[in-house]
Amino acid sequence: MPALPHIDHLALTVRDIIVSTAFYSRLWQTDPAGYMADGPFIRRIFALADGLTLGLTQHAISSAKDFDEKNPGLDHIGFAVQDRTGLLEWLDHLEEIGVEHSGLVEASYGTALSFKDPDGIALEFFLPAG
């Protein structure tokens, strides 16, 4: 059996590449590391921790339907934090940049801080229990 893979990149479809790039630039406090326009789309690429990249893609043709995590497909993206201090730092950062969020939500399996991007894509910072 082949070795289990790790996630190399995520690509999200967005309605407005300018609005979404501004949001993620504020969130990550960095500009995109790359740009692609070699198809019927425009993509901005952000370099995250451990080699993971996050691409924002605006397609030339779109259904323009709102994101809904209850439909088949993506439910949410969870970004790992190392400890509670890190989670609190992200909470403070979301407050500073004016992003609405859930506050810290504690469960038996961990603590989540949930929020949405400009297209309503569900995101969270997550600290596993224990």
N, C-alpha and C positions, 0 to 999 in steps of 0.2 A: 504494500500500500504506500502511496506517496506521502510525504510529510504534509501535515496540515498547514495550510497557508495562513499568512497574516494579511490584514487589509493594507493595501498599498495606497489606495486613493478612494475618495468619495467624490461623486459629481452630482450636484444638485441643479435641477432646472429652475430657473428664476424668470420672472416676467420682465424685470428691468435691470440690466447688468450694472448700470450706474448706481441705482439705489442700493442694490444688494452688495456691490463692491464697497460702497461707503459704509454700510452696516458692518460687514465683516472686517473691514479695515479698522473701524472703531473698536469692535469686539476684540480682535487679536492685537490691536495697536501696532499694525504693520501694513505695508502696502503689498499687493499681490507680487509673488515671486516670478510669475510667468503669465503669458498671454497666448491664446490660440485663436485662429480664425481660418482654419484650413478646411472648413466644411460649411454647411448652411447654418452656422452658429457662431457665437462669440463666447469665449471662455476666459475667465480670470482664475489663476491658480494660486492658492495660499499654501505655504510650507508650514506644517504643524510639527509637533514633537514626534520623535522616533521615526522620521522619514515619511510619515503620513502626509498626503496632500489633499486639499479640499478644493474642488473645482466648482465654479459657479458658471452655469451655461445658459445663455439666452439663445433659443432656437429661432430661426427665421420664421417658422410656422409653429403656432402654438394653439392649444385648445383654450388657454386662458382661464381654465377652471381653478377654483381655489383649492389649495392643499387641504386634505382631510385625512388625518392619521387613522381614521376608522375604515377607510377604503383599503383594498388590497394594495400592497406596495410598502413604502417606507412608513413606519410608525413614528420613530424619532431617532436622533443620533445622540448617544451618550458619550461625553468626553470625561475620561478618568481624571480624578484629582488624587494627590498623594495622601492628604490628611485633612482634618477639619479646618485647620488654619487656611489651607488652600481653598477650600470651599467657601469660607467666609470672605477671603480676598476676592473671589469671583462674584460673590453677592455684592460686595462693596463696589466692584468695578461696574457691574450691571446698573447699579443705582447711579453711579457717577455719569454713565453715558446715556441714562434715561431709558433703559430697556425694562419694560414690565416683566415681572417674574413671579414665580410661585412662592418665593421664600423657601426656607429649608423644609423639606418634607421628609420626615423620618419614617422608616419602615423596618421590619425585621431583617431585611436583606441589605439595607444601606440607606444613605441620605441623598436626596436629589434636589437640585436647584433647576427648575424648568423654566423655559422661555421660548419665544418664537421669533423667527426672522421676519423680514418685511413681507414675504410671501406666505407667512403662517406656518412655515416648516418648523416642526417641534424639535427643540434642542434641549440638552440638559448637561449639567456638570454633575458627576456622580461619584460618591465615596462609598465603596462596599462596606458592609458591616464587618466588625472584627478587626 
